């Protein structure tokens, strides 16, 4: 009788430890998954609009510099470049 109770106690402790380890592993997996989703959300909502605005500003500045450079060229130089 006593050996049966001790056996059940040992099985219960082992099951508790195994269940704790499995839940910890699932917690890490879900934590990493939700962390990755949070990172994607941060990139999509906060960082990408700023990058897009910066890219547009750079393109507008480059366009302005290009047209200013063309305005400084003489007619002969422009004709030579266009040919």
Secondary structure, DSSP 8 states (H G I E B T S, - for coil): -HHHHHHHHHHHHHHHHHHHHHHHHHHHHHHHHHHHHHHHHHIIIIIHHHHHHHHHHHHHHHHHHHHHHHHHS-HHHHHHHH-
